[in-house]
Amino acid sequence: MSRGKQKIENQRKNQERQAALKGGKSQLAERANCARVTCPICMAPLSHASQVAPHYQARHPKETVPAEFAQQ
């Protein structure tokens, strides 16, 4: 059992450890920031506009790529 100054130091270190662990490990917030473009048909999140054309070829082969994304 700690007493005096050692007890205060242990409490401070424990608070710092708990604050570091509190941050969490979820990537949902970062994924939401990275998803800048969504497919207008299936609403799939895409990280960059250059991924729209390959997505259309793979997932929607009967549809045509929108003109705004075909250039890139």
Secondary structure by P-SEA (a helix, b strand, c coil): cccaaaaaaaaaaaaaaaaaacccccaaaaaaaaccccccccccccccccaaaaaaaccccccccccccccc
